[in-house]
Amino acid sequence: MLFLVHMQVNIPVDADPVKIDQLKADEKAFSQKLQHEGTWRHLWRVVGQYANYSVFDAESNDALHTLLSALPLYPYMVLTVTPLAQHPSAIATH
């Protein structure tokens, strides 16, 4: 199943910068692993924001929830998840 996920990251201004830098490095490594595996299909930055739109391929809602909650920056994220389905007018299949 494909899911469009909007991730808005909100790190508190008083957060420990050393801890946050480590979380960012861990997040990058984890996201790249998922991209190489084909689970994190697309990743786009939102210009001017600490946010992105991503497309995930997960077997279920629960599987996606487990994956998203494992993201190192998850405690600082506001997520919006939209399940996707093939449009009948689309010429390409996923």
C-alpha positions as CSV (number, residue, x, y, z in Angstrom):
1,M,0.0,0.0,0.0
2,L,1.2,3.5,-0.8
3,F,1.0,6.4,1.6
4,L,1.7,10.1,1.2
5,V,3.1,11.4,4.5
6,H,3.7,15.0,5.4
7,M,6.3,15.4,8.1
8,Q,6.6,18.7,9.9
9,V,9.6,18.7,12.3
10,N,9.4,21.0,15.4
11,I,12.5,20.9,17.5
12,P,12.3,23.0,20.7
13,V,14.7,25.9,20.7
14,D,16.1,24.8,24.1
15,A,16.8,21.2,22.9
16,D,20.4,19.9,23.5
17,P,22.2,20.7,20.2
18,V,24.5,17.7,20.5
19,K,21.5,15.3,21.0
20,I,19.7,16.9,18.1
21,D,22.7,16.6,15.8
22,Q,23.0,12.9,16.7
23,L,19.2,12.4,16.0
24,K,19.5,14.1,12.7
25,A,22.5,11.9,11.7
26,D,20.5,8.8,12.8
27,E,17.4,10.0,10.9
28,K,19.4,10.5,7.7
29,A,21.0,7.0,7.9
30,F,17.6,5.3,8.7
31,S,15.8,7.2,5.9
32,Q,18.5,6.3,3.4
33,K,18.3,2.6,4.4
34,L,14.5,2.6,3.9
35,Q,15.0,4.3,0.5
36,H,17.5,1.7,-0.6
37,E,15.1,-1.0,0.5
38,G,12.3,0.6,-1.5
39,T,10.0,1.3,1.5
40,W,10.6,5.0,1.4
41,R,9.8,5.6,-2.3
42,H,10.0,9.3,-2.6
43,L,11.3,12.2,-0.4
44,W,10.7,15.9,-1.2
45,R,11.7,18.8,1.0
46,V,9.2,21.7,1.5
47,V,11.0,24.9,0.6
48,G,11.4,27.2,3.5
49,Q,10.2,24.7,6.2
50,Y,11.7,21.9,8.2
51,A,9.2,19.6,6.5
52,N,8.9,17.0,3.8
53,Y,6.4,15.1,1.7
54,S,7.2,11.4,1.3
55,V,5.7,8.4,-0.3
56,F,6.0,5.1,1.6
57,D,5.2,1.6,0.5
58,A,4.0,-0.4,3.5
59,E,2.0,-3.6,3.8
60,S,-0.6,-2.1,6.2
61,N,-1.5,0.9,8.3
62,D,0.0,-0.8,11.3
63,A,3.3,-1.4,9.4
64,L,3.5,2.2,8.4
65,H,2.8,3.3,12.0
66,T,5.6,1.1,13.3
67,L,8.0,2.4,10.7
68,L,7.1,6.1,11.3
69,S,7.3,5.8,15.1
70,A,10.8,4.3,14.7
71,L,12.1,7.5,13.1
72,P,14.7,9.1,15.4
73,L,13.0,12.5,15.0
74,Y,9.5,11.1,15.5
75,P,9.1,12.7,19.0
76,Y,9.5,16.1,17.3
77,M,7.2,15.5,14.3
78,V,3.7,16.3,13.4
79,L,2.6,13.7,10.7
80,T,-0.3,13.7,8.3
81,V,-0.8,10.4,6.5
82,T,-2.9,10.0,3.4
83,P,-3.5,6.4,2.0
84,L,-3.1,6.4,-1.8
85,A,-4.9,4.3,-4.5
86,Q,-4.4,4.0,-8.2
87,H,-6.4,6.6,-10.1
88,P,-8.6,5.1,-12.9
89,S,-7.3,7.7,-15.4
90,A,-3.6,7.2,-14.7
91,I,-1.6,5.7,-17.5
92,A,1.1,4.4,-15.2
93,T,0.7,1.7,-12.6
94,H,2.8,1.7,-9.4
